[in-house]
Amino acid sequence: MAQTKRPGVLAVHSLDEYVLEVPSLEDAKKFYTDFGLNVVDEGEQVALYAHNNPHRYATLKKGTKKGLLWLSFGIYAEDLQAFNEHIDRAGIQRVAPMDTDSKDSIWIESSDGFPVQIKVAMKSSPSAQAPRVFEPVCKGSGRAPASSKVAQVHPLFMSHVLIFTKDVEVSLKFYADVLGLRLSDSSGEEKLGIAFMHSPHGSDHHLLAFLGSEHFGFHHSSWTVESIDKVGLGMKQMNEAGHTYGWGVGRHVLGSNYFRYTRDPWGSYVEYSFDIDFVPHDCEWPAQNHPPQDSFYLWGPDVPAEFGKNFETH
């Protein structure tokens, strides 16, 4: 991917990786393989890659229960010293590295209390609108392929992650002041319930989003596909593999993307996403707070009762 950068701005460019613990690595391997990712054993942990893409987007470790362990964000090498000085000036609490591969990185404590890594890495967030494929014009024959000829859906890359937070407004301030992310949109009346942030170096409408809860946790990771057909075929693919509980197909308002969510064995989700809004590195996005009735989804089935439930305990 291109390595776009806004001059004179200190900020992370990507959500490089998320790290979870899960009760069963075997269940995780099946679930994410069924979803269409490249699932790789790496020692005693499992790594998630998109096919034909060398970037590691997630690591899963064996634990007693499902839980968010840490988030890693990517920065440009030339910004490492400036970030170190920025962290020290702000008086941000540093923590011991959670990973042995912590060269050229900074470890701090998030506003919710879990570790955050800031590391030198190639930009993995998109620097342009993701590929969009539409059905060809009808020329005297049917355009839909035969069902028997449809290949497995393989997402192109990870678009974003949504996490639960104890306070959406506190999290917005932390990730803006410390990591340089910028607000895209939010929703809530007396108190914000959900918010979305992008990188000023160019990213999708959100690379990180927050949903209010009693404690922090992991809600979903979202993965880009190149057509609305791939969203629907992904739903069919997961249903046939036995993963039937989810939400969609539908279309969001904030972000504009078409979606299908499927719940994993521990209560969080993966999302097939198509045609999300993109924020270029030279664009000032007009962030707004939207009424709840105008912010969630434009169309789709009713939201499942437990869609916003945080199954993690800390």
C-alpha positions in Angstrom: 0.0 0.0 0.0 1.1 3.6 -0.6 2.7 5.4 2.4 0.8 8.7 2.4 1.7 11.2 5.2 0.3 14.6 6.1 3.3 17.0 6.6 4.0 18.4 10.0 1.5 16.2 11.8 2.5 13.7 14.5 0.1 10.8 14.5 -0.1 7.1 14.1 -0.8 6.0 10.5 -2.4 2.5 11.2 -3.9 0.2 13.7 -1.2 -2.3 13.1 -2.5 -5.2 15.1 -4.9 -6.3 17.8 -4.1 -9.1 20.3 -6.7 -11.2 22.0 -6.7 -14.2 24.3 -9.3 -16.9 23.6 -10.2 -20.1 25.4 -9.6 -22.3 22.3 -7.1 -21.7 19.6 -8.6 -24.6 17.6 -12.0 -23.0 17.6 -10.4 -19.7 16.6 -8.6 -21.3 13.7 -11.7 -22.8 12.3 -13.8 -19.6 12.7 -11.3 -17.3 11.0 -10.5 -19.9 8.3 -14.2 -20.2 7.6 -14.3 -16.4 7.4 -11.7 -16.4 4.7 -8.5 -15.3 6.4 -5.1 -16.9 6.2 -4.7 -18.4 9.7 -1.1 -19.3 10.6 0.3 -21.1 13.6 3.2 -19.0 15.0 4.7 -20.9 17.9 2.1 -21.2 20.7 -0.1 -18.5 19.2 -2.2 -18.0 16.1 -1.8 -15.1 13.6 -4.4 -13.7 11.2 -3.4 -12.5 7.7 -5.4 -11.6 4.6 -4.6 -13.8 1.7 -1.9 -12.5 -0.6 -1.0 -9.9 2.0 2.1 -10.1 4.2 0.8 -8.0 7.0 -0.2 -9.6 10.3 -3.4 -8.0 11.5 -4.1 -10.0 14.7 -2.6 -12.4 17.1 -4.6 -14.8 19.2 -3.2 -16.3 22.4 -4.5 -19.2 24.6 -6.2 -18.0 27.7 -8.9 -19.0 30.2 -11.4 -16.6 28.6 -11.8 -14.2 25.7 -10.3 -10.8 26.3 -8.5 -7.8 24.6 -4.8 -7.9 25.6 -3.4 -4.9 23.7 -3.6 -2.8 20.6 -0.5 -1.9 18.4 -0.4 1.2 16.3 2.0 1.9 13.4 4.1 5.1 13.0 6.7 6.2 10.5 10.4 5.7 11.5 11.2 9.4 11.3 8.5 10.1 14.0 9.8 7.7 16.7 12.0 10.2 18.5 9.2 12.9 18.4 6.7 10.4 19.8 9.1 9.5 22.6 9.4 13.2 23.5 5.7 13.7 23.1 4.9 10.9 25.5 7.3 12.1 28.1 6.0 15.7 27.9 2.5 14.5 28.3 3.4 12.4 31.4 1.8 9.3 29.9 2.4 6.1 32.0 4.8 3.8 30.3 4.4 0.0 30.8 6.6 -3.0 30.3 6.6 -4.5 26.8 4.0 -7.2 26.3 5.9 -8.7 23.3 9.5 -9.8 23.0 9.5 -8.2 19.5 9.4 -4.6 20.8 12.3 -3.0 19.0 11.6 0.6 17.9 8.4 0.8 19.9 6.8 2.6 22.9 4.5 0.9 25.4 2.0 3.0 27.3 -1.2 2.5 29.3 -4.5 3.4 27.6 -7.2 5.5 29.2 -9.0 2.2 29.9 -6.0 0.6 31.5 -4.9 -1.9 28.9 -1.5 -1.7 27.1 -1.0 0.2 23.8 2.0 -0.3 21.6 3.3 2.5 19.3 5.7 0.9 16.8 7.6 1.7 13.7 5.8 -0.2 10.9 4.8 0.0 7.3 1.5 1.7 6.8 -1.2 -1.0 6.7 -4.2 1.3 6.7 -5.4 2.1 3.1 -4.0 5.3 1.4 -6.8 5.4 -1.2 -10.4 4.2 -1.6 -10.5 0.4 -1.5 -11.2 -1.4 -4.8 -14.9 -1.5 -5.7 -16.3 -4.1 -8.2 -19.8 -3.8 -9.6 -21.7 -6.2 -11.9 -21.0 -5.6 -15.6 -23.7 -4.1 -17.9 -26.2 -6.7 -19.1 -25.4 -7.6 -22.7 -28.0 -10.2 -23.5 -27.1 -12.8 -20.9 -27.4 -13.3 -17.2 -24.7 -11.6 -15.1 -24.8 -13.6 -11.9 -22.4 -16.5 -11.8 -23.5 -20.1 -11.3 -23.6 -20.9 -7.5 -21.3 -23.9 -8.1 -18.6 -21.6 -9.5 -18.4 -19.1 -6.7 -15.0 -19.2 -4.9 -14.5 -18.7 -1.2 -14.6 -15.0 -0.1 -11.2 -13.7 1.0 -11.1 -10.2 2.5 -8.5 -7.8 1.1 -7.3 -6.2 4.4 -8.5 -5.2 7.8 -10.4 -1.9 7.8 -11.0 -1.1 11.5 -11.6 -2.4 15.0 -14.3 -1.3 17.4 -13.6 -1.7 21.1 -15.7 -1.2 24.2 -14.6 1.6 26.5 -15.6 2.8 29.9 -15.9 6.4 28.7 -16.2 7.3 25.0 -15.3 11.0 25.5 -12.2 10.1 27.6 -11.1 7.6 25.0 -11.5 10.2 22.2 -9.3 12.7 24.1 -6.6 10.1 24.9 -6.3 8.7 21.3 -6.4 12.3 19.9 -4.0 13.9 22.3 -1.6 11.0 22.6 -1.8 9.1 19.3 -2.9 12.0 17.0 -6.1 10.3 15.7 -8.9 12.5 14.6 -12.7 12.3 15.2 -14.7 11.3 12.1 -18.2 11.2 13.6 -20.0 10.4 16.8 -23.4 9.8 18.2 -25.1 10.4 21.5 -27.3 13.0 23.2 -26.4 13.8 26.8 -23.4 11.4 26.6 -21.6 10.0 23.6 -22.4 6.3 23.0 -20.3 5.6 20.0 -17.5 7.4 18.1 -15.2 6.9 15.2 -11.6 8.0 14.5 -9.3 8.1 11.5 -5.7 8.8 10.9 -4.7 12.2 9.4 -2.1 10.3 7.3 -5.0 8.8 5.3 -7.3 5.9 6.4 -10.9 4.6 6.1 -13.6 6.7 7.9 -12.5 4.9 11.0 -9.6 2.7 11.9 -10.6 2.7 15.5 -14.1 3.1 17.0 -15.5 3.1 20.6 -18.7 1.9 22.1 -19.6 2.7 25.7 -19.7 -0.1 28.3 -19.0 -0.7 31.9 -15.4 -1.9 31.1 -13.2 -2.2 28.1 -13.4 -5.1 25.6 -13.3 -6.1 22.0 -16.4 -5.8 19.9 -15.4 -6.5 16.3 -12.8 -6.4 13.6 -13.9 -5.3 10.1 -12.5 -6.7 6.9 -12.8 -5.1 3.4 -14.2 -7.0 0.4 -14.5 -5.5 -3.0 -18.3 -5.9 -3.8 -21.7 -6.0 -2.2 -21.9 -9.6 -3.7 -18.9 -10.5 -1.5 -20.7 -9.3 1.6 -23.7 -11.5 0.8 -21.6 -14.4 -0.3 -19.6 -14.1 2.9 -22.8 -14.3 4.9 -23.7 -17.5 3.0 -20.2 -18.9 3.5 -20.3 -18.4 7.3 -23.9 -19.7 7.6 -22.9 -22.9 5.7 -20.0 -23.3 8.1 -22.3 -23.2 11.0 -21.7 -19.6 12.1 -25.3 -18.4 11.7 -25.7 -15.7 14.5 -25.1 -12.3 13.1 -26.5 -9.0 11.7 -26.9 -7.9 8.1 -26.7 -7.6 5.3 -27.3 -3.9 5.7 -25.8 -0.4 5.2 -24.4 1.8 7.9 -24.9 5.6 8.0 -21.7 6.7 9.6 -19.0 5.3 7.4 -21.6 4.4 4.7 -20.4 0.9 4.3 -22.4 -2.2 3.5 -22.0 -4.8 6.2 -22.5 -8.3 7.5 -21.5 -9.2 11.0 -21.0 -12.8 12.3 -20.5 -13.6 16.0 -17.5 -15.6 17.0 -17.6 -18.4 19.7 -17.0 -15.8 22.5 -19.4 -13.0 21.8 -17.5 -10.6 19.6 -17.8 -10.2 15.8 -16.1 -10.1 12.5 -17.5 -7.9 9.7 -17.4 -8.1 5.9 -17.4 -4.5 4.8 -17.8 -2.9 1.4 -17.4 0.7 0.2 -16.7 2.5 3.4 -16.0 6.2 3.3 -12.3 7.1 2.9 -10.5 10.1 4.4 -7.4 11.2 2.3 -4.3 12.5 4.1 -5.0 16.0 2.6 -8.7 16.1 3.6 -10.2 17.8 6.7 -13.2 15.5 7.5 -16.2 17.5 8.7 -16.7 15.6 12.0 -20.2 15.9 13.5 -22.3 14.4 16.4 -25.4 12.7 15.0 -28.7 11.9 16.7 -28.9 8.2 17.5 -31.8 7.6 15.1 -29.7 9.0 12.2 -26.4 7.4 12.9 -26.6 3.6 13.1 -27.8 2.0 9.9 -29.7 3.1 6.8 -31.3 -0.3 6.1 -31.1 -3.9 7.1 -32.7 -6.4 9.5 -33.4 -5.5 13.1 -30.4 -5.3 15.4 -29.9 -8.5 17.4 -30.7 -8.0 21.1 -27.1 -8.8 22.3 -25.3 -7.0 19.5 -23.9 -4.3 21.8 -23.3 -6.5 24.8 -19.8 -6.7 26.2 -19.1 -10.3 27.1 -15.7 -9.5 28.6 -15.1 -9.1 32.3 -12.0 -7.6 33.9 
